[in-house]
Amino acid sequence: MQIEIISEDVYKMLEKENSYMNFQQTVAWAKVKASTGWKPHYFACRYNDNTYTWLVLEKIYMKVFKVFYSQKGLAIDYENEDLVKEVYWYMKDWIRKEKGTMLIIDPNITIEPNVFKQIGIVPIRQIVPNAKDVGVNCYYVKGLKSNYKEVYEGFGKRNKGSIKKSKRYVWNVEILERNEIERFYEILQHTAERSRFSIRSIEYFRKIYDVFKEKVIFIVLILDVEKSIEQLKLSIENHTKKLSYIKSENKRIELIGQIKQCEKEIERLSAMECYVDVCSAMYILDKPKELIHVFGGNVKEYMDFEGQFYLHDYMMRYAANEGYTTYNFYGCENNGVFLEKIAYMKEGFCGKYVKTIGDYLLVNSKWKTKWFYRCRCIYLWIRKYI
């Protein structure tokens, strides 16, 4: 087994060979994190004709705590205990030589390897009670098929109803250029403010656009008001024709209700602008053949048009047609009112939860690690209330 530190250029070539790679272990992601002060270190391991590569980020806090973090790493085969031991013993020695406080990992795996305790890798809460994981460790994913009709049939009844409702209107899905990212960001800000979560600066998202290039998609979903009104008028006309020959009283009552609903919606749309940005999203085209909905937002005033359902349905159709096997809704933790609503919506697509093991620590200095988290907690409290 040969483990070594490699250059960015070599890593970029080798990362394509690693079947355990994900977008947060790439050179592109290292460049995104570098914009927020993280320094990248690139590693490679050759073992039994396999090549593994992993990214470790470094940041110094308060001039005292040198913290290393491998986001969704290390990108290795965790079922191979010999490999795990060798790699982490190497990393432990490297952290000590670099005088680091600790290495934070949140591997892309669902079960803790048996060898973690032997190496000295422990859950974050074992050292720092009540500490929260840094990254996302709960996903909601939907398996896709090339025949999208089968995928749609697998959705829950309520989501099918919401998708059907969204198709009463006329939508435009617009892929944004770099100079248009503000439109995506405004909607994300709108969502963050009402739901009380923090987001990165707009420059962070511009950096993502720059480094991921063809693998990132920024989207805004636009409601075409004038064409939607025309479509609703056509629906009223069709419903009215049906009334002339339908004899069932229950069916007639249902059609009359639909006509009145269309009339109300026409009245509402008539007071709006010609085009309205309803929701936005950022997608990463990841390996192996996974489309990830990384960030998304909605304008609250227009959520009852069900644009969020339309966009998910549209993007799943796109992913299936392009040969992607998985649609990943990304973060989906059920730990708050806002997130419960999101989880409820996503569950209606009838995918499955995937919960990874979360944050683990490979500690070099135990007392520094404890003091780092105490200082961080105080800093976050001050930032929140002052």
Order of alpha helices (4+ residues) and beta strands (2+ residues): beta-alpha-alpha-beta-beta-beta-alpha-beta-alpha-beta-alpha-beta-alpha-alpha-beta-alpha-alpha-beta-alpha-alpha-beta-beta-alpha-beta-alpha-beta-beta-alpha
